[in-house]
């Protein structure tokens, strides 16, 4: 356990442990002052979100920030948090460290992070935590910090011995897809593609097949989203580009990642009405999953994040594209049961797909109710991608072909979407 220190000229703050750069552990500081203010994590998330429109944070973001010291690196954001919780700015690194020297006989020299070793391990930890945060709620509130870490790693790489550079490059191949995923969820496909494409080039230059597979999959995913979200009819050129990336990634992939890629390949094939090919891709993915014990022991496990619940979810999406609504409904039941309740983003997608199923089956009232509920969740995590899918459904509900178009719930859905 790290030593707990009292900080300040009169030992008036603490005790808090020291973080790697010599400042008080900001996660500990934030939790202590939140408790002192008798504020819940949810209340802090709401207040913080008011200052950064379009970048909401969740209750889980607050608790993870405290537990794992994921406090924003950006000074303006730290000032906002300090203001909400009444934290003296000096405790959040908003001043001079010499004014805050801890009182301890062991603190003659404050620790500094080196360009390798513990520093690299710290980024490795952050990478895992940010991926977990994005799956369970959203890491959008940490995007600036993620991009700052990318810049840090780019700076560090030339400073370390050549035999250590590959570890830095592998970390970048984890952070690039993360930033790409966040931008993609905001429908900023240009930035999402830039990060994914940069990752492809880096992994190719490294000659690292595992990282090449990750990068190609991410770039294909962005292409697939750009070809299907917010575009009616879909753009087959983007979908075909996605298929090409997926097909290039598969031979380079570890089994766990291959199973995930095959699901999105099946969706792309279904969208282009390649029914037999989509069915074969789904079968291959299922066979890989049935073997079990596919953990790779690297960040790729977290990146792929696939299990039987995710398989059912991906299969449902492909079946909807093929207008196989009854079977898709059964797969969504499986997904809802098997995917952990804390995977907020995936449960939001389940609800969006469920509304599409109900519409396809002609149950317009249930489709609208489901979309209204899904919209609340999607707004909470600022999933612009999923909100756009709900907008597409709304346009279908208000078309001349829909007998339910003049109903009050449809009007309510339209009004709620205007506020997004």
Secondary structure as GFF3:
##gff-version 3
##sequence-region A 1 420
A	DSSP	beta_strand	5	7	.	.	.	ID=ss1
A	DSSP	beta_strand	13	16	.	.	.	ID=ss2
A	DSSP	alpha_helix	26	36	.	.	.	ID=ss3
A	DSSP	alpha_helix	41	51	.	.	.	ID=ss4
A	DSSP	alpha_helix	59	68	.	.	.	ID=ss5
A	DSSP	alpha_helix	75	85	.	.	.	ID=ss6
A	DSSP	three_ten_helix	89	92	.	.	.	ID=ss7
A	DSSP	three_ten_helix	97	100	.	.	.	ID=ss8
A	DSSP	alpha_helix	118	136	.	.	.	ID=ss9
A	DSSP	three_ten_helix	140	142	.	.	.	ID=ss10
A	DSSP	alpha_helix	143	157	.	.	.	ID=ss11
A	DSSP	alpha_helix	162	185	.	.	.	ID=ss12
A	DSSP	alpha_helix	189	206	.	.	.	ID=ss13
A	DSSP	alpha_helix	209	228	.	.	.	ID=ss14
A	DSSP	alpha_helix	236	250	.	.	.	ID=ss15
A	DSSP	alpha_helix	255	271	.	.	.	ID=ss16
A	DSSP	alpha_helix	275	291	.	.	.	ID=ss17
A	DSSP	alpha_helix	299	304	.	.	.	ID=ss18
A	DSSP	alpha_helix	308	321	.	.	.	ID=ss19
A	DSSP	alpha_helix	325	338	.	.	.	ID=ss20
A	DSSP	alpha_helix	344	360	.	.	.	ID=ss21
A	DSSP	alpha_helix	364	380	.	.	.	ID=ss22
A	DSSP	alpha_helix	384	397	.	.	.	ID=ss23
A	DSSP	alpha_helix	408	418	.	.	.	ID=ss24
###
